[in-house]
């Protein structure tokens, strides 16, 4: 019996690019069958779209497919988990539905996995850092900090675009973090992984859903999920401020005792109050982020809720909450 490849593609308001993406999936399915002799099942996850994306995809898709429609927008991280929960293939390919993940790189990653039985995961690593020099340096600093003091490394510029063996996909579904950071989870899970460099294609339509605020929030999610470095940095800054205050106090005492210089008044006090008050508020806010993550996990709510699952023209009963 031929091996099966599941293609997981989450989407949110991608009606404009739906037809083009379905064409890419059809070409990819034909190429996979010809080169590797594998059958393909397409699993699309509708992450609460409001533009009729699911209906557009359903009208265009052919072959073996299903569309998992979530009850609302839970975020791409949760949508990927929903796709993994519904997969059962011997291999699983995760790709975006905005056509930035090309067929050529997909086939290259699948080929690496087929030809190398010692490898469990092949992931695409972006070799074209978009944006300003400052943004590039901040991204590099983010990975350097989050990987410090870890037993594993989160690859720089690697996202969800990857192919894995079925055993890896099943292992990832056992990780039910409510606040999900897939970059970290893929690295934390381990297995033998290999990188393939690629340059993302241009979007077929629309604009990226990732704003600057979203990227900052996503980075903070990564830190609170996988690193204690922010707490240690703030603690170090607090310690340095305390030592600086102690040194300044010794200086003032020395000047009063030996030179009779008057102790500086209101300005110096205000500087100390504002500085230490700001550090305390920053530390409380950071601790609050970690507490919020802990609270979210303790509530044990499902990561996502399925509205229904489309198979061809039929609509099945909603799957259990996950």
Buried (B, 14 or more C-beta within 10 A) or exposed (E): EEBBBBBBBBBBBBBBBBEBBBEBBBEBBEBBBEEBEBBBBBBBBBBBBEBEBBBBBBEBBEEBBBBBBBEEBBBBBBBBBBBBBBBEBBBBBBBBBBBBBBBEBBBBBBBBBBEEEEBBBBBBBBEEBEEEEEEEEBBEEBBEBBBEEBEEEBBBBBBBBBBBBBEBBBBBBEBEBBBBBBBBBBBBBEBEBBBBEBEBBEBBEEEEBEEEEEBEEBBBBBBBBBBEBBBEEBEEEBEEBEEEEEEEEEEBEEBEEEEEEEEEEEEEEEEBEEEBEEBEEBBEEBEEBBEEBEEEBEEEEEBBBBBBBBEEEEBEEBBEEB
